[in-house]
Amino acid sequence: MDDTPEPSPRTFRKQQAELYHRGNQAAQSDGLPLLPGELPCFTISQITLQDPFHGTIQGLLHATNYKLLFKEDPSNKEMDNFHLEIPMGVISNIEKIGKAKKKDGIYGVEIHCKV
């Protein structure tokens, strides 16, 4: 059993506020627009979006507690700042498509939204 004392509620709130502030600073330095109370969760690079209107687009996938945000790779000059935002509230299901081949770990993900 861990003998470290639990932090007081005041200390805990201060730690949470500090983490929130650092997360917001890091996300905003990446150019990720955040709403008040929105926290960055993770970023995945080298993502390929298969869009029926624009074809395949290379970029980054950012996840926050409010939304998924796909931003086109800035080095890609074919399109002008393509991005796609999906609020978490409209996502009904996320499915893994296919099987990862050997060690590369590449597979598809399909996001289903509510109607």
N, C-alpha and C positions, 0 to 999 in steps of 0.2 A: 504494500500500500504506500502511496506517495504521502510524505509528511509535510509537503510544502503547504503553507496556509493559503486559503483562497483569498483573492484580492477583494478589498471592500468594493461595494457597488460604485462608489465615486471613482476609485482607481480603475475599475473595469471600464466605466464609461469613458474615462480619459484615454485609456489604451485603445478602445474602439474608435474614438474620434481621431486619434493619431493615425491609426491604420487607414481609416476612411480618407483622411487628408492626403496621406502618401499615395494611396490608390488613385485618387482623383488627379493628383499632380502627374503621376506616371501616365495615366490615360490621356490627359489633356496634352502632355508633351508628345504623345503619339498622334495627336490630331483627332482623338476620339471625342465627339461631342457627348457630354453627359448632362442629364437632368439632375435637379436637386434630389439627393438621396440615392442616386444611381451609383452602383459600385461595379468596377470592372472585375470579371471572374477569370477569364483566360483569353489568350490570343493564339491562333494557329496560323502559321505562315504556309506558303506553298499550297494553297487551296485552289482547285479548279471548279468554277461554277459553270454548269451546263445550262444555258438559258435558251429557250426556244426562239427568242427574237434576236439575240446578239451572238449566239454561238458559245464557244468556250472562252472564259475569262479567267485569267490568273489573278490571285489576290490574297487577302488576309481575312480571316474570320475572327471577329471579336465577339465575346459574349459578356453581357452584363446581367445584373439581376432583373433588368427590364426588357432587354431585347437581344437579338442576334443581329450583327451588322457585318455585311460583306463589303469590303472596300477593294477596289481594283488596285493592283500593283502599280505604284506611281511611275515605274520605269516603262510600263506599257503605254505606248503613245497612240494605239489604235482607237481607244475611246477616251472621252473627256471626263475623268473622275466618276466613273460608274460606281454606284453603291446601292446596296439593297438592305433595308432595315425590316426586320420581322419582330414585332412586339411579342413577348412571351405569352401574352394573353390570347393570341390567335392561333398558337401552335397546338394542334390536337395530338400529333404523334410524330416521332422521329424513328425511322427505320434504317438499319444497316443493310446495304444492298451488296450482294456478291460476297466473295470470300477473298481475304488477303492472300496474295500469292507469296509463298515462302516467307522470307524475312523482310520484304519491302513494306509490308503493312498497309498497302494501298487498297482501299475499298470505297464504295459509294455510300452516301447518306441521303435519304429522301426525307424531306420535311413536309408533313401534311398540315394544312391549315384548316381551321373551322370554316364552315360555309356561312 
